[in-house]
Amino acid sequence: MIFCLIILVVFVLYWRCLDYFYLIDDIVRRWGYLYCVPEQSPPPSFYSSKPSKWRHLFLIITHSLNVWVVYLLFGWQAAALLAFSPLSVPCTAWITGGYYSVTAFLTLTAFYFLVNFPSLVGAGLASLFFTAALGSTITCLGFPFIFLFFNHLGLILFFPVLLYLRGKRFLTGYAIRDMGKQDAFNLRKIPVMVKVTAYYLHLCVFPYRLAFFRKFGEDYVKDQATKKDLESTNEWFWLSVASLILFVLVGWQFSPIGVIWFLATIAPFTQFKVLGQFVAERYIYLPAMGWYLILSSALSPYPVLLFLVIALYIARSHFYIPAYKNIESLYEDGIRNDPDCLANYANVGERYIHTGRLVEGRGILYKGLQISPENFLCHTNIAAHWIQVRDITKGLYYTEKAIELGKKKSSWYIVHAMQMQLKSLVDFEKKFNKAVYWYKEDVVADYKI
């Protein structure tokens, strides 16, 4: 009965998503995962269109299946925390985020077979589901390490991991994302990994200020000051170490498997090698399960506290889900919750310009430049604004500025695109000035006649 109630509330929370629009990365289809990295945005009309309602319904059903498997494995308390956690929103309300909930379902099912059928048959079925999970997203890459500590039959899952890491999909995707990145693992990465792990832990414990793009680590591969700060053993590092030690010591008293689960599955995203987004809520959908196990075990003897936490989860999810309604609301919500993250300003400003909200777009981009006067994306989009309103002089200025900054901090193909834009602007300005010149000559000639 309680499980049915949980699922009912999930559908009530997420039913509005059936009418939501396409968002970032939704243009990349499932079969393009890892192979495709969009180098340019889709046409603006794409973000004004909606996918089939069935696609959003599929995400809600997938999330509900995850809740069901957790219910079978760990009880209704952990299932309810997963069901209503605001960290589940990106993977239930966003089509691309649904890839990660599919991975979680396949991984949890593999875990179910290993726990409930501790035999070669169970291990074989677990391997099949885990192999499928690897083909979905790489969030499950650290999962086999859990079995170093218990149920050693699960170590068989290292075999599909080795095959996957040598496979075409992973190697192709790795090569695409590594192109042009001057980033390699060394001892200086250890403080980075510790801070990133602690950051994700903080998100799990306090899932309040949530946003698609975040300031943390945003400029790690672009800005030397940010890189030095993250790689240093400063006060921030020692605070992170203390947080993780406290997590292990306290968490172990309630759920050792929860502690191991979180640390093992978050490990691939600790940025020992930067390949994708530095931190992202969708990466934590599966690792957060470890936190739910600890929290459910700790609060089960105190039902009032447990229901209070569940109520807070429901409330935060209720207010967070609308952020995924469309591309504008996604970035606007990001500005509210992480006002120092420049990506939100640059992206929402670009969207406003695309949809004809020119004054609002310009205003939000200049706000971004007030925070960081040398932000490449804000300069790029302001250039687009001035070109749109036919102010070629300002368009030239901001395009040149974007190229200057882009050579230091951005991908070569973006700089190349800006250089082509500059060439077009210069040609246009020459033609425009020539047209003005001949127009004046004709006026003078007409006057003399």
PyMOL commands that set and color helices and strands:
alter all, ss='L'
color gray80, all
select helices_A, chain A and resi 2-19+30-32+44-48+53-74+76-84+86-88+90-93+98-116+120-136+138-140+143-148+152-165+168-178+189-205+224-231+235-254+256-269+281-284+288-299+303-324+327-337+342-354+358-371+376-388+392-409+412-448
alter helices_A, ss='H'
color red, helices_A
deselect
rebuild
show_as cartoon
